[in-house]
């Protein structure tokens, strides 16, 4: 059974039909990527999974449990960490306080939280150096590291990463995707939304192409990279 299974969901924003019969599976330990242009529905799919919006039809099953209608806070407690587009750190709080916000409601005891903090600070040594610094004063790359670290502190079963490379310089994009691979190698399952199709398909095991709210193509990443339609539309070739 997949860790996350999305079956034929439809999601609306008022009269706008944002997702149309979307089905996606994410197996344990996989990186699965969603690729598509702005407005294709990628972020809406992540928001539907994490309970920020609810589908009007279809089902979402996580770790064997139907979460389609669950509130966002319960979905987070089940082990789904959503790292939103634009990072959304708390700018006036310190790095340490942002990480504590990520751990809120995780159910970990003091010792468990200490271990989780140490684990993410080993992964992101730059954050250790800036642990008392206000998050709003960090660079864009550092804020993205903090957003990912904040999601990891809760010891989730899956991470939903929404456009982690957005607005970052190329060298920082490399660092972000190296971090994504490192997190995955530690056992973390990842559903990745990313406009940069080249990077996304380099790190992902499988991918789905989303256009105007519908899945139009799905395959192993290697196959998608060699598909002429993907190469022309998303990899800037042809």
N, C-alpha and C positions, 0 to 999 in steps of 0.2 A: 504494500500500500504506500502511495506517495505520502511524504510528510504534509504537503499542501496540495489540495486538489480543488480546482475551480471549474465548475460545471455549468456551462451555458448561461453565464450571468449577463443580465442587462442592468445598466445603471443610468439613471437620469439626473440631470440638474434642472429641475423644473421641466420645461418643455424640450430641453436639449437631451437627445438620446446619445449619451457619451460612450457607452459600451453596448455592443450588439452581439449577444450570443457567444461570449468569450469563454473559452475553455483552456486552462493551463495546468500543467502538473509540475511539481518540483519534488524530486526525490531527495532522501536524506543524504547530506554530504555534497550535493550538487551546487554549482553556480549555474543558474538559468538566467538568461538576459532577455529583456523586452526592448525591441528596437522599433523606432518609428519617429516621424516628424513631430514638430510641435502641434499639439491639439489632437494627436492620434488617439489619446485615451490612456497613455501609459501611467501617468500619475493617478488618474482616476481608478485604475485597477488596483494600485497599491493602497489607495485610500479606502477602497471597497473591502480589501482584505483586512485592514487594520481597524475597520469599524467607524472611520470618520464619515463615510457615507454608506448607505445600505443599498444593495441591489434591489431592483423592483421584481426581478425574477432570477431563477437559478440558485445554485448552492455553492457554498465555500466550506470545505472540510479541512480541518487542521489537526493532525495527529489523531485522526479517527473521530474527531468531534465536529459536529455541525456548528459553525460560528457565524453563519450568514446574518443572523439578527442580534448577535451579542453586542453589547456596548463596547466602546473602544478600550476602556480601562480593564475590562475582563479579558479581552483579546490580548492585551499587553501582558497580563499576568499569566496567560497560558504559554507565553514564550515567543511572542512575535514582537521584534524591535523594528520600528519604522524610523529610518533616518531620512528626513524630508528634503526635498529640493530647497536649495538656498540655505541649508545648514541649520538655521533657526536656533542658534545657541542663545542663551540668556546673556545679553551683552554686559549688563551691570553686575552679574555674578562672576565670581572667580572661576578658574578652571576647576578647582576642587569642588566648588558648590554646584557647578554644572554636572559634574560626575555624580555627585550625591543625588541630584534630581533624577538622573538616569536610573539610580538604584532604588528610588522611592517605590514602594509597593512590590518589590521583588521577593519579599519574604525571607531574604537572607539575614542571618544573625550577624553580630558584630564581626566575628572571625571570618565569616563568609564574605562580608563586604570588604574587609581588609585584603583578603586574597584576590577578590575581583579587581580592586583598585590597583594592586601590585601587578596583576596580570596585564591590565591595559596600559599602565605606565611603562612596563617593559616593552610593550609593543610600540608605544609612542613616547620615546625618551624626551622629545621636545616638549611634551605636555608636562613632564616631571619638572623640567627646568622652569616652566611658567605656571606652576601649580597655584600660586597665589595671585596671579595676574588676572585682571578683568578680561572676560572672553571677548568683549567688544574691541579690545586693543590688539588682539591677535591678527596675524595675516590671514588672508583667505584660505591658504593651505592649512594653516594651524587650526582655523575654525572647523574645517572639514575633518581634520583628524579628531578634534574634540567631539564633533557630532557623532562620528563612528564610535569613538571610545565611550561616549555616553550611552549609546545603544548596547555596547558589549558588557557594560557593568552589570546589567540585569541578568546576565547569563542566559540569553535567549536561545531558543532552538533554531530560529531562523531570523535573518536580517533582511529587511526590505530597504534597499539602497536606491534613493531617487536622485539621479543625475549627480553623482559624486564628483565628476570632473568639471562641472559647470563653473565657468568664470575663472578657472585656474590656468596659470602659465604652463606651457608644455612640460617643463621639468617637474612641476608639482603633480601634473596628471600622471606621469610615470610613477611617482611615489605613491599616489593614491591607489593605483591599480596593483602595484607590488604588494601594498598592504592588504588589498582585497584577496589576492592569491594566498598571502600568508595566513590570513584569518581562515580561509577555506581549508587550507592544509591542516589547520588545528582541529578540523571537524565541523566547522560552522557551515550551515546551509545558507545560501544567499540567493535572493531574487533581485536582480540588478536591472534598473531602468537607466538607459544611457543613450544619449544622442550620438556619441562618438562610437559608431558601429565598429570601427577597426579595433579599438581597445576592448570593447565589450566582447566581441567574438574571439579575441585573443585569450581572454581569461575564462570565458564561460564554457561549460560542457555542451549546453544546448541553447537554442534561441528561438524566439517567436517574433515574427514581424507583424506589427499592429498598424493598420491604416484605417483612418476614420472610424475607429471604434470596433473594428473587426480583425481577427487573426487571418492573415492572408497567406502565411507561410510559416512552417515550423520544421526544424531539423537539427541534427548535430551541428555544432559551430563550424567544424571544418567544411561540411557540405554547404552551409550558408555562405561561407567566405568564397567558395568557388562558384556559387550560383550567379549566372550572368545578371539576373534581375536585381539581386542584392548588390553586386559589384557596381552596377550602373546607378542605382537609386541611392545607395547608402555609403559606398566606398569611393565614390568620385571617379569611377572608371567608365570608359566607353562613352 
